Amino acid sequence: MQIKTKALKLVIIILGLFIGFMFSLLVLGLIKSYQENDIYFVKILFYIAMYISLILSMISNIIVYSILTLIDKDILFTEKAIKKISLVKKISILTFFILIGIMPMVWHIVEITKVTGVIPVAIVIIVSPLILSTFIGVMEKLLMKIVQIKSENDLTV
């Protein structure tokens, strides 16, 4: 059974381009803030958290692309695939903790603009990698069980 992953690979490539676009927007924002002498600790923390989370997202995209390549080669049910999925889960958890660094900037924005609707949006953005890591953890456990059953089946044959 051959599974076609071209559409999924295309989505991963588009996500990579989007991450690159966001990275360039952050660079332009940082340059503008530096030129206007509008740099303070909360803003620097925001930029650092966003840069690191974008870099981790790009790394995660690359690993997911390699998992899709394993699917194309029909070698998904191996220890190598489990390690890659586990790495994506760990990166998602790390991204959650790094994104907590944007909360001071969100609070600063709320103080300036008096728009409290920014806080729930920020919380959704911050918590989404944790939700993703939970789903990936479930998939990892299922894949481990499948690999175990496959190895037992290979031994009996």
MARLO-731072 format. One line per field, with one value per atom (N, C-alpha, C): x, y, z; residue in three letters. Coordinates in Angstrom, 3 decimals. Each point is the difference from the previous one (the first is absolute). Layout:
BEGIN
c1 <- (X / ...)
c2 <- (Y / ...)
c3 <- (Z / ...)
r <- (Ala / ...)
This chain:
BEGIN
c1 <- (0.834 / -0.834 / 0.887 / -0.097 / 0.795 / -0.869 / 0.428 / -0.733 / 0.642 / -0.808 / 0.499 / 0.075 / 1.177 / 0.194 / 0.374 / -0.207 / 0.397 / -0.769 / -1.286 / -0.791 / 0.482 / 0.306 / 0.495 / 1.370 / 0.845 / 1.310 / -0.147 / -0.959 / -0.250 / -0.448 / -0.836 / -0.446 / 1.193 / 0.884 / 1.193 / 0.887 / 0.157 / 0.812 / -0.637 / -1.316 / -0.699 / 0.140 / -0.106 / 0.212 / 1.417 / 0.970 / 1.383 / 0.168 / -0.647 / 0.053 / -0.679 / -1.109 / -0.700 / 0.876 / 0.693 / 0.891 / 1.126 / 0.546 / 1.032 / -0.519 / -1.237 / -0.620 / -0.165 / -0.484 / -0.170 / 1.342 / 1.027 / 1.336 / 0.473 / -0.221 / 0.428 / -0.803 / -1.291 / -0.799 / 0.529 / 0.398 / 0.561 / 1.321 / 0.811 / 1.267 / -0.273 / -0.952 / -0.342 / -0.538 / -0.827 / -0.519 / 1.100 / 0.960 / 1.110 / 0.868 / 0.242 / 0.789 / -0.717 / -1.313 / -0.765 / 0.025 / -0.130 / 0.045 / 1.371 / 1.049 / 1.352 / 0.225 / -0.500 / 0.176 / -0.766 / -1.128 / -0.812 / 0.364 / 1.061 / 0.420 / -1.164 / -0.757 / -1.178 / 0.228 / 1.161 / 0.329 / 0.014 / -0.712 / -0.024 / -0.082 / 0.153 / 0.166 / -1.157 / -1.223 / -1.168 / -0.013 / 0.360 / 0.014 / 1.120 / 1.158 / 1.104 / -0.376 / -0.638 / -0.458 / -1.000 / -0.900 / -0.969 / 0.702 / 0.940 / 0.693 / 0.816 / 0.677 / 0.794 / -0.907 / -1.123 / -0.931 / -0.558 / -0.347 / -0.550 / 1.052 / 1.233 / 1.063 / 0.265 / 0.141 / 0.296 / -1.156 / -1.235 / -1.144 / -0.113 / 0.324 / -0.015 / 1.089 / 1.170 / 1.086 / -0.387 / -0.583 / -0.445 / -1.105 / -0.878 / -1.061 / 0.592 / 1.026 / 0.642 / 0.687 / 0.658 / 0.637 / -1.064 / -1.097 / -1.096 / -0.556 / -0.124 / -0.461 / 0.937 / 1.288 / 0.982 / -0.118 / -0.181 / -0.135 / -1.285 / -1.103 / -1.253 / 0.137 / 0.730 / 0.240 / 0.778 / 0.980 / 0.753 / -0.878 / -0.962 / -0.949 / -0.865 / -0.421 / -0.771 / 0.834 / 1.291 / 0.888 / 0.076 / 0.025 / -0.020 / -1.289 / -1.108 / -1.269 / 0.074 / 0.596 / 0.145 / 0.851 / 1.027 / 0.883 / -0.587 / -1.158 / -0.703 / 0.798 / 0.696 / 0.742 / -0.401 / -1.293 / -0.479 / 0.047 / -0.276 / -0.115 / 1.358 / 0.886 / 1.338 / 0.326 / 1.073 / 0.456 / 0.448 / 0.529 / 0.443 / -1.176 / -1.134 / -1.190 / -0.496 / 0.063 / -0.429 / 0.884 / 1.306 / 0.920 / -0.296 / -0.314 / -0.315 / -1.293 / -0.993 / -1.270 / 0.188 / 0.817 / 0.287 / 0.721 / 0.897 / 0.714 / -0.958 / -0.949 / -0.999 / -0.837 / -0.332 / -0.769 / 0.796 / 1.267 / 0.840 / 0.169 / 0.135 / 0.119 / -1.288 / -1.144 / -1.282 / -0.117 / 0.416 / -0.044 / 0.945 / 1.194 / 0.966 / -0.541 / -0.669 / -0.592 / -1.059 / -0.782 / -0.989 / 0.675 / 1.067 / 0.668 / 0.665 / 0.500 / 0.629 / -1.054 / -1.158 / -1.038 / -0.594 / 0.212 / -0.456 / 0.702 / 1.167 / 0.746 / -0.693 / -1.049 / -0.699 / -1.076 / -0.316 / -1.075 / 0.286 / 1.236 / 0.221 / -0.297 / 0.352 / -0.296 / -1.499 / -0.695 / -1.460 / -0.614 / 0.484 / -0.518 / 0.285 / 1.183 / 0.368 / -0.927 / -0.312 / -0.915 / -1.384 / -0.459 / -1.316 / 0.001 / 1.091 / 0.068 / -0.046 / 0.644 / 0.037 / -1.329 / -0.525 / -1.173 / -1.323 / 0.014 / -1.214 / -0.896 / 0.583 / -0.733 / 0.338 / -0.902 / 0.276 / -0.193 / -0.559 / -0.192 / 1.294 / 1.091 / 1.301 / 0.473 / -0.359 / 0.478 / -0.507 / -1.305 / -0.427 / 0.644 / 0.193 / 0.650 / 1.437 / 0.702 / 1.378 / 0.045 / -0.950 / -0.026 / -0.234 / -0.873 / -0.228 / 1.282 / 0.711 / 1.258 / 1.039 / 0.056 / 0.998 / -0.316 / -1.264 / -0.381 / -0.065 / -0.124 / -0.153 / 1.166 / 1.266 / 1.041 / -0.149 / -0.544 / -0.216 / -1.097 / -1.050 / -1.063 / 0.547 / 0.812 / 0.629 / 0.907 / 0.754 / 0.894 / -0.793 / -1.173 / -0.850 / -0.467 / -0.444 / -0.427 / 1.170 / 1.156 / 1.178 / 0.381 / -0.137 / 0.288 / -0.904 / -1.284 / -0.941 / 0.411 / 0.342 / 0.431 / 1.297 / 0.886 / 1.251 / -0.274 / -0.903 / -0.336 / -0.631 / -0.879 / -0.601 / 1.059 / 0.921 / 1.058 / 0.911 / 0.283 / 0.811 / -0.691 / -1.301 / -0.759 / -0.003 / -0.150 / 0.011 / 1.359 / 1.074 / 1.352 / 0.221 / -0.493 / 0.132 / -0.755 / -1.218 / -0.787 / 0.676 / 0.551 / 0.675 / 1.239 / 0.775 / 1.191 / -0.361 / -1.078 / -0.461 / -0.478 / -0.657 / -0.494 / 1.170 / 1.047 / 1.169 / 0.722 / -0.031 / 0.665 / -0.759 / -1.322 / -0.788 / 0.023 / 0.295 / 0.015 / 1.310)
c2 <- (-1.175 / 1.175 / 1.250 / 0.772 / 1.215 / 1.214 / 0.778 / 1.189 / 1.203 / 0.833 / 1.193 / 1.147 / 0.570 / 1.078 / 1.314 / 0.100 / 1.219 / 1.217 / -0.151 / 1.132 / 0.434 / -0.975 / 0.331 / 0.670 / -0.489 / 0.633 / 1.424 / 0.232 / 1.348 / 0.922 / -0.513 / 0.787 / 0.330 / -0.956 / 0.231 / 1.064 / -0.048 / 1.000 / 1.384 / 0.075 / 1.283 / 0.530 / -0.875 / 0.422 / 0.521 / -0.655 / 0.469 / 1.386 / 0.238 / 1.329 / 1.044 / -0.379 / 0.909 / 0.332 / -0.996 / 0.236 / 0.940 / -0.200 / 0.909 / 1.420 / 0.144 / 1.315 / 0.663 / -0.747 / 0.550 / 0.408 / -0.806 / 0.321 / 1.331 / 0.177 / 1.250 / 1.190 / -0.192 / 1.076 / 0.386 / -0.998 / 0.295 / 0.753 / -0.370 / 0.711 / 1.458 / 0.224 / 1.373 / 0.786 / -0.641 / 0.652 / 0.348 / -0.890 / 0.264 / 1.134 / 0.031 / 1.077 / 1.342 / 0.020 / 1.225 / 0.465 / -0.938 / 0.357 / 0.552 / -0.573 / 0.464 / 1.400 / 0.253 / 1.322 / 1.075 / -0.352 / 0.971 / 0.054 / -0.704 / -0.082 / -0.406 / -0.975 / -0.468 / -1.429 / -0.224 / -1.353 / -0.001 / -0.955 / -0.191 / -1.494 / -0.389 / -1.411 / -0.866 / 0.459 / -0.810 / -0.259 / 0.999 / -0.151 / -0.946 / 0.103 / -0.903 / -1.434 / -0.197 / -1.337 / -0.553 / 0.856 / -0.405 / -0.454 / 0.811 / -0.346 / -1.281 / -0.156 / -1.219 / -1.228 / 0.101 / -1.139 / -0.342 / 1.005 / -0.259 / -0.591 / 0.527 / -0.548 / -1.468 / -0.294 / -1.382 / -0.924 / 0.462 / -0.862 / -0.214 / 1.006 / -0.186 / -0.962 / 0.092 / -0.923 / -1.434 / -0.171 / -1.334 / -0.526 / 0.889 / -0.422 / -0.446 / 0.685 / -0.397 / -1.359 / -0.215 / -1.297 / -1.101 / 0.287 / -0.965 / -0.296 / 1.018 / -0.204 / -0.926 / 0.202 / -0.839 / -1.450 / -0.212 / -1.364 / -0.647 / 0.757 / -0.542 / -0.346 / 0.815 / -0.305 / -1.314 / -0.209 / -1.265 / -1.188 / 0.216 / -1.066 / -0.339 / 1.016 / -0.247 / -0.758 / 0.277 / -0.744 / -1.466 / -0.252 / -1.379 / -0.703 / 0.733 / -0.581 / -0.368 / 0.885 / -0.291 / -1.244 / -0.179 / -1.163 / -1.247 / 0.143 / -1.102 / -0.599 / 0.880 / -0.447 / 0.841 / 0.267 / 0.816 / -0.741 / -1.280 / -0.755 / -0.506 / 0.942 / -0.320 / 0.867 / -0.362 / 0.781 / 1.395 / 0.106 / 1.297 / 0.981 / -0.476 / 0.852 / 0.393 / -0.925 / 0.306 / 1.084 / -0.086 / 1.021 / 1.366 / 0.035 / 1.275 / 0.586 / -0.837 / 0.479 / 0.488 / -0.703 / 0.425 / 1.353 / 0.199 / 1.272 / 1.149 / -0.247 / 1.026 / 0.325 / -1.013 / 0.234 / 0.857 / -0.305 / 0.781 / 1.436 / 0.183 / 1.353 / 0.778 / -0.652 / 0.674 / 0.437 / -0.843 / 0.361 / 1.163 / -0.036 / 1.087 / 1.306 / -0.093 / 1.192 / 0.612 / -0.832 / 0.499 / 0.828 / -0.531 / 0.712 / 1.282 / -0.008 / 1.204 / 1.058 / -0.414 / 0.967 / 0.685 / -0.552 / 0.688 / 1.358 / 0.122 / 1.257 / 1.151 / -0.268 / 1.107 / 0.619 / -0.644 / 0.515 / 1.393 / 0.336 / 1.376 / 1.050 / -0.303 / 0.951 / 0.103 / -1.123 / 0.021 / 0.863 / -0.170 / 0.795 / 1.486 / 0.301 / 1.382 / 0.579 / -0.796 / 0.442 / 0.280 / -0.868 / 0.195 / 1.280 / 0.278 / 1.229 / 1.248 / -0.054 / 1.165 / 0.194 / -1.090 / 0.120 / -0.211 / -0.566 / -0.324 / -1.001 / -0.803 / -1.044 / -1.330 / -0.477 / -1.221 / -1.268 / 0.115 / -1.173 / -0.577 / 0.713 / -0.485 / -1.164 / 0.026 / -1.029 / -1.390 / -0.212 / -1.354 / -0.480 / 0.907 / -0.377 / -0.449 / 0.743 / -0.362 / -1.340 / -0.229 / -1.266 / -1.166 / 0.182 / -1.056 / -0.277 / 1.062 / -0.169 / -0.704 / 0.355 / -0.591 / -1.466 / -0.342 / -1.348 / -0.978 / 0.507 / -0.894 / -0.988 / 0.362 / -1.034 / -1.104 / 0.340 / -1.011 / -0.974 / 0.507 / -0.865 / -0.897 / 0.583 / -0.774 / -1.094 / 0.320 / -1.011 / -1.130 / 0.309 / -1.052 / -0.947 / 0.551 / -0.825 / -0.829 / 0.620 / -0.720 / -1.114 / 0.255 / -1.032 / -1.210 / 0.253 / -1.106 / -0.793 / 0.722 / -0.674 / -0.787 / 0.549 / -0.685 / -1.317 / 0.024 / -1.230 / -1.037 / 0.468 / -0.925 / -0.607 / 0.824 / -0.498 / -0.978 / 0.260 / -0.929 / -1.353 / 0.033 / -1.243 / -0.745 / 0.729 / -0.627 / -0.615 / 0.701 / -0.533 / -1.248 / 0.017 / -1.171 / -1.192 / 0.225 / -1.087 / -0.495 / 0.916 / -0.371 / -0.847 / 0.381 / -0.767 / -1.387 / -0.109 / -1.292 / -0.866 / 0.643 / -0.719 / -0.476 / 0.811 / -0.395 / -1.193 / -0.015 / -1.105 / -1.307 / 0.064 / -1.237 / -0.582 / 0.804 / -0.488 / -0.610)
c3 <- (0.000 / 0.000 / 0.000 / -1.043 / -0.122 / 0.336 / 0.951 / 0.412 / -0.686 / -0.608 / -0.672 / 1.009 / 0.137 / 0.966 / -0.675 / -1.303 / -0.705 / 0.508 / 0.264 / 0.494 / 1.390 / 0.847 / 1.346 / -0.069 / -0.910 / -0.169 / -0.508 / -0.876 / -0.499 / 1.138 / 0.885 / 1.157 / 0.897 / 0.215 / 0.825 / -0.639 / -1.307 / -0.691 / 0.118 / -0.154 / 0.139 / 1.425 / 0.992 / 1.389 / 0.212 / -0.621 / 0.095 / -0.601 / -1.128 / -0.616 / 0.894 / 0.627 / 0.908 / 1.211 / 0.527 / 1.135 / -0.411 / -1.200 / -0.497 / -0.153 / -0.481 / -0.142 / 1.369 / 0.992 / 1.343 / 0.606 / -0.260 / 0.502 / -0.591 / -1.317 / -0.633 / 0.531 / 0.280 / 0.592 / 1.384 / 0.775 / 1.321 / -0.119 / -0.981 / -0.211 / -0.354 / -0.899 / -0.373 / 1.199 / 0.830 / 1.200 / 0.981 / 0.156 / 0.910 / -0.524 / -1.306 / -0.592 / 0.190 / -0.218 / 0.177 / 1.458 / 0.930 / 1.420 / 0.378 / -0.562 / 0.300 / -0.557 / -1.212 / -0.614 / 0.758 / 0.587 / 0.736 / 1.483 / 0.402 / 1.407 / 0.902 / -0.456 / 0.725 / 0.487 / 0.610 / 0.450 / 1.526 / 0.576 / 1.437 / 0.265 / 1.262 / 0.356 / -0.472 / 0.177 / -0.366 / -1.503 / -0.772 / -1.456 / -0.426 / 0.637 / -0.320 / 0.352 / 1.145 / 0.398 / -1.019 / -0.474 / -1.009 / -1.273 / -0.489 / -1.236 / 0.157 / 1.109 / 0.222 / 0.040 / 0.720 / 0.082 / -1.374 / -0.772 / -1.326 / -0.938 / 0.032 / -0.851 / 0.320 / 1.272 / 0.393 / -0.356 / 0.224 / -0.330 / -1.509 / -0.807 / -1.452 / -0.452 / 0.610 / -0.339 / 0.374 / 1.177 / 0.414 / -0.908 / -0.443 / -0.917 / -1.336 / -0.466 / -1.255 / 0.162 / 1.115 / 0.260 / 0.044 / 0.659 / 0.076 / -1.391 / -0.835 / -1.372 / -0.769 / 0.165 / -0.698 / 0.452 / 1.306 / 0.517 / -0.509 / -0.036 / -0.511 / -1.480 / -0.745 / -1.416 / -0.134 / 0.891 / -0.059 / 0.406 / 0.894 / 0.350 / -1.209 / -0.734 / -1.217 / -1.036 / -0.029 / -0.893 / 0.427 / 1.308 / 0.488 / -0.406 / 0.020 / -0.431 / -1.475 / -0.809 / -1.432 / -0.246 / 0.831 / -0.153 / 0.648 / 0.632 / 0.660 / 1.161 / 0.730 / 1.185 / 1.216 / 0.115 / 1.105 / 1.332 / -0.012 / 1.241 / 0.457 / 0.351 / 0.476 / 1.210 / 0.670 / 1.143 / -0.434 / -1.202 / -0.522 / -0.080 / -0.469 / -0.086 / 1.387 / 0.944 / 1.370 / 0.597 / -0.243 / 0.523 / -0.609 / -1.290 / -0.651 / 0.538 / 0.203 / 0.546 / 1.430 / 0.763 / 1.362 / 0.011 / -0.963 / -0.092 / -0.336 / -0.880 / -0.331 / 1.234 / 0.792 / 1.229 / 0.979 / 0.160 / 0.916 / -0.480 / -1.306 / -0.550 / 0.234 / -0.117 / 0.240 / 1.458 / 0.909 / 1.421 / 0.280 / -0.582 / 0.172 / -0.585 / -1.128 / -0.616 / 0.918 / 0.673 / 0.954 / 1.091 / 0.584 / 1.084 / -0.492 / -1.219 / -0.541 / -0.315 / -0.503 / -0.340 / 1.223 / 1.176 / 1.210 / 0.111 / -0.642 / 0.012 / -0.714 / -0.788 / -0.655 / 0.894 / 1.116 / 0.863 / 0.564 / 0.425 / 0.477 / -1.076 / -1.253 / -1.083 / -0.229 / 0.100 / -0.150 / 1.099 / 1.220 / 1.104 / -0.229 / -0.527 / -0.313 / -1.077 / -1.010 / -1.052 / 0.574 / 0.914 / 0.627 / 0.831 / 0.704 / 0.798 / -0.875 / -1.156 / -0.881 / -0.729 / -0.576 / -0.866 / 0.729 / 1.173 / 0.765 / -0.731 / -0.878 / -0.724 / 0.673 / 0.844 / 0.759 / -0.825 / -1.185 / -0.854 / -0.532 / 0.178 / -0.455 / 0.875 / 1.271 / 0.933 / -0.368 / -0.260 / -0.390 / -1.303 / -0.952 / -1.253 / 0.267 / 0.849 / 0.344 / 0.734 / 0.877 / 0.734 / -0.952 / -0.986 / -0.994 / -0.774 / -0.389 / -0.735 / 0.863 / 1.263 / 0.896 / 0.293 / 0.189 / 0.414 / -1.185 / -1.221 / -1.155 / -0.180 / 0.241 / -0.098 / 1.046 / 1.168 / 1.036 / -0.423 / -0.612 / -0.510 / -1.104 / -0.873 / -1.070 / 0.561 / 1.037 / 0.578 / 0.652 / 0.557 / 0.563 / -1.095 / -1.120 / -1.127 / -0.545 / -0.113 / -0.489 / 0.973 / 1.302 / 0.995 / -0.151 / -0.278 / -0.216 / -1.244 / -1.070 / -1.232 / 0.219 / 0.833 / 0.311 / 0.729 / 0.975 / 0.732 / -0.928 / -0.888 / -0.963 / -0.921 / -0.469 / -0.876 / 0.740 / 1.264 / 0.794 / 0.103 / 0.246 / 0.110 / -1.333 / -1.102 / -1.319 / -0.291 / 0.335 / -0.225 / 0.845 / 1.244 / 0.866 / -0.587 / -0.462 / -0.598 / -1.272 / -0.786 / -1.246 / 0.289 / 1.031 / 0.321 / 0.532 / 0.794 / 0.471 / -1.168 / -0.942 / -1.173 / -0.863 / -0.132 / -0.779 / 0.660 / 1.341 / 0.705 / -0.142 / -0.085 / -0.105 / -1.398 / -0.998 / -1.375 / -0.269)
r <- (Met / Met / Met / Gln / Gln / Gln / Ile / Ile / Ile / Lys / Lys / Lys / Thr / Thr / Thr / Lys / Lys / Lys / Ala / Ala / Ala / Leu / Leu / Leu / Lys / Lys / Lys / Leu / Leu / Leu / Val / Val / Val / Ile / Ile / Ile / Ile / Ile / Ile / Ile / Ile / Ile / Leu / Leu / Leu / Gly / Gly / Gly / Leu / Leu / Leu / Phe / Phe / Phe / Ile / Ile / Ile / Gly / Gly / Gly / Phe / Phe / Phe / Met / Met / Met / Phe / Phe / Phe / Ser / Ser / Ser / Leu / Leu / Leu / Leu / Leu / Leu / Val / Val / Val / Leu / Leu / Leu / Gly / Gly / Gly / Leu / Leu / Leu / Ile / Ile / Ile / Lys / Lys / Lys / Ser / Ser / Ser / Tyr / Tyr / Tyr / Gln / Gln / Gln / Glu / Glu / Glu / Asn / Asn / Asn / Asp / Asp / Asp / Ile / Ile / Ile / Tyr / Tyr / Tyr / Phe / Phe / Phe / Val / Val / Val / Lys / Lys / Lys / Ile / Ile / Ile / Leu / Leu / Leu / Phe / Phe / Phe / Tyr / Tyr / Tyr / Ile / Ile / Ile / Ala / Ala / Ala / Met / Met / Met / Tyr / Tyr / Tyr / Ile / Ile / Ile / Ser / Ser / Ser / Leu / Leu / Leu / Ile / Ile / Ile / Leu / Leu / Leu / Ser / Ser / Ser / Met / Met / Met / Ile / Ile / Ile / Ser / Ser / Ser / Asn / Asn / Asn / Ile / Ile / Ile / Ile / Ile / Ile / Val / Val / Val / Tyr / Tyr / Tyr / Ser / Ser / Ser / Ile / Ile / Ile / Leu / Leu / Leu / Thr / Thr / Thr / Leu / Leu / Leu / Ile / Ile / Ile / Asp / Asp / Asp / Lys / Lys / Lys / Asp / Asp / Asp / Ile / Ile / Ile / Leu / Leu / Leu / Phe / Phe / Phe / Thr / Thr / Thr / Glu / Glu / Glu / Lys / Lys / Lys / Ala / Ala / Ala / Ile / Ile / Ile / Lys / Lys / Lys / Lys / Lys / Lys / Ile / Ile / Ile / Ser / Ser / Ser / Leu / Leu / Leu / Val / Val / Val / Lys / Lys / Lys / Lys / Lys / Lys / Ile / Ile / Ile / Ser / Ser / Ser / Ile / Ile / Ile / Leu / Leu / Leu / Thr / Thr / Thr / Phe / Phe / Phe / Phe / Phe / Phe / Ile / Ile / Ile / Leu / Leu / Leu / Ile / Ile / Ile / Gly / Gly / Gly / Ile / Ile / Ile / Met / Met / Met / Pro / Pro / Pro / Met / Met / Met / Val / Val / Val / Trp / Trp / Trp / His / His / His / Ile / Ile / Ile / Val / Val / Val / Glu / Glu / Glu / Ile / Ile / Ile / Thr / Thr / Thr / Lys / Lys / Lys / Val / Val / Val / Thr / Thr / Thr / Gly / Gly / Gly / Val / Val / Val / Ile / Ile / Ile / Pro / Pro / Pro / Val / Val / Val / Ala / Ala / Ala / Ile / Ile / Ile / Val / Val / Val / Ile / Ile / Ile / Ile / Ile / Ile / Val / Val / Val / Ser / Ser / Ser / Pro / Pro / Pro / Leu / Leu / Leu / Ile / Ile / Ile / Leu / Leu / Leu / Ser / Ser / Ser / Thr / Thr / Thr / Phe / Phe / Phe / Ile / Ile / Ile / Gly / Gly / Gly / Val / Val / Val / Met / Met / Met / Glu / Glu / Glu / Lys / Lys / Lys / Leu / Leu / Leu / Leu / Leu / Leu / Met / Met / Met / Lys / Lys / Lys / Ile / Ile / Ile / Val / Val / Val / Gln / Gln / Gln / Ile / Ile / Ile / Lys / Lys / Lys / Ser / Ser / Ser / Glu / Glu / Glu / Asn / Asn / Asn / Asp / Asp / Asp / Leu / Leu / Leu / Thr / Thr / Thr / Val / Val / Val)
